[in-house]
Amino acid sequence: MKNRNKITENKITENKITENMILKSVASSTAIDTNEEIKGIEKKLKKNNLKYKHLSLAL
């Protein structure tokens, strides 16, 4: 398993999970289940973002 931290010039930086990474992950998983294209699902997820703007992702 890969180490989640990268050592660069004696500094440790953590990889950060972004909202876009989560959207891509959800879209690709859904695409596998539904046999749709990932880009189309991503577009739908981003479009409906305003509907649930008051909710935040648990990162």
FIZA-379669 format. One record per atom (N, C-alpha, C): residue number from 0; residue in three letters; x, y, z. Coordinates in nm, 2 decimals, always signed. Layout:
REM residues N
@k NUM	r ALA	X X	Y Y	Z Z
...
REM end
This chain:
REM residues 59
@k 0	r MET	X +0.08	Y -0.12	Z +0.00
@k 0	r MET	X +0.00	Y +0.00	Z +0.00
@k 0	r MET	X +0.09	Y +0.12	Z +0.00
@k 1	r LYS	X +0.05	Y +0.23	Z -0.08
@k 1	r LYS	X +0.13	Y +0.35	Z -0.09
@k 1	r LYS	X +0.12	Y +0.43	Z +0.04
@k 2	r ASN	X +0.23	Y +0.49	Z +0.07
@k 2	r ASN	X +0.23	Y +0.58	Z +0.19
@k 2	r ASN	X +0.16	Y +0.71	Z +0.15
@k 3	r ARG	X +0.07	Y +0.76	Z +0.23
@k 3	r ARG	X -0.02	Y +0.87	Z +0.20
@k 3	r ARG	X +0.06	Y +1.00	Z +0.21
@k 4	r ASN	X +0.18	Y +1.00	Z +0.27
@k 4	r ASN	X +0.26	Y +1.12	Z +0.28
@k 4	r ASN	X +0.37	Y +1.12	Z +0.18
@k 5	r LYS	X +0.41	Y +1.23	Z +0.13
@k 5	r LYS	X +0.52	Y +1.24	Z +0.04
@k 5	r LYS	X +0.63	Y +1.33	Z +0.11
@k 6	r ILE	X +0.75	Y +1.28	Z +0.11
@k 6	r ILE	X +0.86	Y +1.36	Z +0.17
@k 6	r ILE	X +0.93	Y +1.44	Z +0.06
@k 7	r THR	X +0.93	Y +1.57	Z +0.07
@k 7	r THR	X +0.99	Y +1.66	Z -0.03
@k 7	r THR	X +1.08	Y +1.75	Z +0.04
@k 8	r GLU	X +1.21	Y +1.75	Z +0.02
@k 8	r GLU	X +1.31	Y +1.84	Z +0.07
@k 8	r GLU	X +1.29	Y +1.84	Z +0.23
@k 9	r ASN	X +1.29	Y +1.73	Z +0.29
@k 9	r ASN	X +1.28	Y +1.72	Z +0.44
@k 9	r ASN	X +1.14	Y +1.77	Z +0.49
@k 10	r LYS	X +1.05	Y +1.79	Z +0.41
@k 10	r LYS	X +0.91	Y +1.84	Z +0.45
@k 10	r LYS	X +0.81	Y +1.73	Z +0.42
@k 11	r ILE	X +0.72	Y +1.70	Z +0.50
@k 11	r ILE	X +0.62	Y +1.60	Z +0.48
@k 11	r ILE	X +0.49	Y +1.68	Z +0.44
@k 12	r THR	X +0.44	Y +1.65	Z +0.32
@k 12	r THR	X +0.31	Y +1.71	Z +0.28
@k 12	r THR	X +0.21	Y +1.60	Z +0.26
@k 13	r GLU	X +0.09	Y +1.62	Z +0.31
@k 13	r GLU	X -0.02	Y +1.53	Z +0.30
@k 13	r GLU	X -0.10	Y +1.55	Z +0.17
@k 14	r ASN	X -0.14	Y +1.44	Z +0.11
@k 14	r ASN	X -0.23	Y +1.44	Z +0.00
@k 14	r ASN	X -0.37	Y +1.48	Z +0.05
@k 15	r LYS	X -0.43	Y +1.58	Z -0.02
@k 15	r LYS	X -0.56	Y +1.63	Z +0.03
@k 15	r LYS	X -0.67	Y +1.58	Z -0.07
@k 16	r ILE	X -0.77	Y +1.54	Z -0.01
@k 16	r ILE	X -0.89	Y +1.49	Z -0.09
@k 16	r ILE	X -0.97	Y +1.61	Z -0.12
@k 17	r THR	X -1.00	Y +1.64	Z -0.25
@k 17	r THR	X -1.08	Y +1.75	Z -0.29
@k 17	r THR	X -1.22	Y +1.71	Z -0.33
@k 18	r GLU	X -1.31	Y +1.81	Z -0.34
@k 18	r GLU	X -1.44	Y +1.78	Z -0.38
@k 18	r GLU	X -1.44	Y +1.72	Z -0.52
@k 19	r ASN	X -1.36	Y +1.77	Z -0.61
@k 19	r ASN	X -1.35	Y +1.72	Z -0.75
@k 19	r ASN	X -1.31	Y +1.57	Z -0.75
@k 20	r MET	X -1.22	Y +1.53	Z -0.66
@k 20	r MET	X -1.18	Y +1.39	Z -0.65
@k 20	r MET	X -1.29	Y +1.30	Z -0.60
@k 21	r ILE	X -1.37	Y +1.35	Z -0.51
@k 21	r ILE	X -1.49	Y +1.28	Z -0.46
@k 21	r ILE	X -1.59	Y +1.27	Z -0.58
@k 22	r LEU	X -1.61	Y +1.38	Z -0.65
@k 22	r LEU	X -1.71	Y +1.37	Z -0.76
@k 22	r LEU	X -1.67	Y +1.27	Z -0.87
@k 23	r LYS	X -1.54	Y +1.27	Z -0.90
@k 23	r LYS	X -1.48	Y +1.17	Z -1.00
@k 23	r LYS	X -1.50	Y +1.03	Z -0.95
@k 24	r SER	X -1.48	Y +1.01	Z -0.83
@k 24	r SER	X -1.49	Y +0.88	Z -0.77
@k 24	r SER	X -1.63	Y +0.83	Z -0.77
@k 25	r VAL	X -1.73	Y +0.92	Z -0.73
@k 25	r VAL	X -1.87	Y +0.88	Z -0.73
@k 25	r VAL	X -1.91	Y +0.86	Z -0.88
@k 26	r ALA	X -1.87	Y +0.95	Z -0.97
@k 26	r ALA	X -1.91	Y +0.93	Z -1.11
@k 26	r ALA	X -1.86	Y +0.81	Z -1.17
@k 27	r SER	X -1.74	Y +0.77	Z -1.14
@k 27	r SER	X -1.68	Y +0.65	Z -1.20
@k 27	r SER	X -1.75	Y +0.52	Z -1.15
@k 28	r SER	X -1.78	Y +0.52	Z -1.02
@k 28	r SER	X -1.84	Y +0.41	Z -0.95
@k 28	r SER	X -1.99	Y +0.40	Z -1.01
@k 29	r THR	X -2.06	Y +0.51	Z -1.02
@k 29	r THR	X -2.19	Y +0.51	Z -1.08
@k 29	r THR	X -2.19	Y +0.46	Z -1.22
@k 30	r ALA	X -2.09	Y +0.51	Z -1.30
@k 30	r ALA	X -2.08	Y +0.47	Z -1.44
@k 30	r ALA	X -2.06	Y +0.32	Z -1.46
@k 31	r ILE	X -1.99	Y +0.26	Z -1.37
@k 31	r ILE	X -1.97	Y +0.11	Z -1.37
@k 31	r ILE	X -2.11	Y +0.04	Z -1.35
@k 32	r ASP	X -2.18	Y +0.10	Z -1.25
@k 32	r ASP	X -2.31	Y +0.03	Z -1.21
@k 32	r ASP	X -2.42	Y +0.06	Z -1.32
@k 33	r THR	X -2.42	Y +0.18	Z -1.38
@k 33	r THR	X -2.53	Y +0.21	Z -1.47
@k 33	r THR	X -2.49	Y +0.20	Z -1.62
@k 34	r ASN	X -2.36	Y +0.18	Z -1.65
@k 34	r ASN	X -2.32	Y +0.17	Z -1.79
@k 34	r ASN	X -2.33	Y +0.31	Z -1.86
@k 35	r GLU	X -2.32	Y +0.42	Z -1.79
@k 35	r GLU	X -2.33	Y +0.55	Z -1.85
@k 35	r GLU	X -2.18	Y +0.61	Z -1.86
@k 36	r GLU	X -2.17	Y +0.72	Z -1.93
@k 36	r GLU	X -2.04	Y +0.78	Z -1.94
@k 36	r GLU	X -2.00	Y +0.86	Z -1.81
@k 37	r ILE	X -1.88	Y +0.86	Z -1.77
@k 37	r ILE	X -1.83	Y +0.93	Z -1.65
@k 37	r ILE	X -1.86	Y +1.08	Z -1.66
@k 38	r LYS	X -1.82	Y +1.13	Z -1.78
@k 38	r LYS	X -1.83	Y +1.28	Z -1.79
@k 38	r LYS	X -1.98	Y +1.33	Z -1.78
@k 39	r GLY	X -2.07	Y +1.25	Z -1.83
@k 39	r GLY	X -2.21	Y +1.28	Z -1.82
@k 39	r GLY	X -2.26	Y +1.28	Z -1.67
@k 40	r ILE	X -2.21	Y +1.18	Z -1.60
@k 40	r ILE	X -2.25	Y +1.17	Z -1.46
@k 40	r ILE	X -2.19	Y +1.29	Z -1.38
@k 41	r GLU	X -2.06	Y +1.32	Z -1.41
@k 41	r GLU	X -1.99	Y +1.43	Z -1.34
@k 41	r GLU	X -2.07	Y +1.56	Z -1.37
@k 42	r LYS	X -2.11	Y +1.58	Z -1.49
@k 42	r LYS	X -2.18	Y +1.70	Z -1.53
@k 42	r LYS	X -2.31	Y +1.71	Z -1.44
@k 43	r LYS	X -2.39	Y +1.60	Z -1.43
@k 43	r LYS	X -2.51	Y +1.60	Z -1.35
@k 43	r LYS	X -2.48	Y +1.63	Z -1.21
@k 44	r LEU	X -2.38	Y +1.57	Z -1.15
@k 44	r LEU	X -2.34	Y +1.59	Z -1.01
@k 44	r LEU	X -2.31	Y +1.74	Z -0.99
@k 45	r LYS	X -2.23	Y +1.80	Z -1.08
@k 45	r LYS	X -2.19	Y +1.94	Z -1.06
@k 45	r LYS	X -2.31	Y +2.03	Z -1.08
@k 46	r LYS	X -2.40	Y +2.00	Z -1.17
@k 46	r LYS	X -2.52	Y +2.08	Z -1.20
@k 46	r LYS	X -2.61	Y +2.08	Z -1.08
@k 47	r ASN	X -2.63	Y +1.97	Z -1.01
@k 47	r ASN	X -2.72	Y +1.97	Z -0.90
@k 47	r ASN	X -2.66	Y +2.01	Z -0.77
@k 48	r ASN	X -2.54	Y +2.06	Z -0.78
@k 48	r ASN	X -2.46	Y +2.11	Z -0.66
@k 48	r ASN	X -2.54	Y +2.22	Z -0.59
@k 49	r LEU	X -2.60	Y +2.31	Z -0.67
@k 49	r LEU	X -2.67	Y +2.43	Z -0.61
@k 49	r LEU	X -2.79	Y +2.39	Z -0.52
@k 50	r LYS	X -2.85	Y +2.28	Z -0.56
@k 50	r LYS	X -2.97	Y +2.23	Z -0.49
@k 50	r LYS	X -2.94	Y +2.20	Z -0.35
@k 51	r TYR	X -2.82	Y +2.15	Z -0.32
@k 51	r TYR	X -2.78	Y +2.10	Z -0.18
@k 51	r TYR	X -2.67	Y +2.19	Z -0.13
@k 52	r LYS	X -2.66	Y +2.31	Z -0.17
@k 52	r LYS	X -2.55	Y +2.40	Z -0.13
@k 52	r LYS	X -2.53	Y +2.41	Z +0.02
@k 53	r HIS	X -2.64	Y +2.40	Z +0.09
@k 53	r HIS	X -2.64	Y +2.42	Z +0.24
@k 53	r HIS	X -2.57	Y +2.30	Z +0.31
@k 54	r LEU	X -2.56	Y +2.19	Z +0.23
@k 54	r LEU	X -2.49	Y +2.07	Z +0.29
@k 54	r LEU	X -2.34	Y +2.06	Z +0.25
@k 55	r SER	X -2.26	Y +2.01	Z +0.34
@k 55	r SER	X -2.12	Y +2.00	Z +0.31
@k 55	r SER	X -2.08	Y +1.85	Z +0.31
@k 56	r LEU	X -1.97	Y +1.82	Z +0.24
@k 56	r LEU	X -1.92	Y +1.69	Z +0.24
@k 56	r LEU	X -1.84	Y +1.66	Z +0.36
@k 57	r ALA	X -1.84	Y +1.54	Z +0.41
@k 57	r ALA	X -1.76	Y +1.50	Z +0.52
@k 57	r ALA	X -1.62	Y +1.46	Z +0.47
@k 58	r LEU	X -1.53	Y +1.55	Z +0.48
@k 58	r LEU	X -1.39	Y +1.52	Z +0.43
@k 58	r LEU	X -1.30	Y +1.48	Z +0.54
REM end
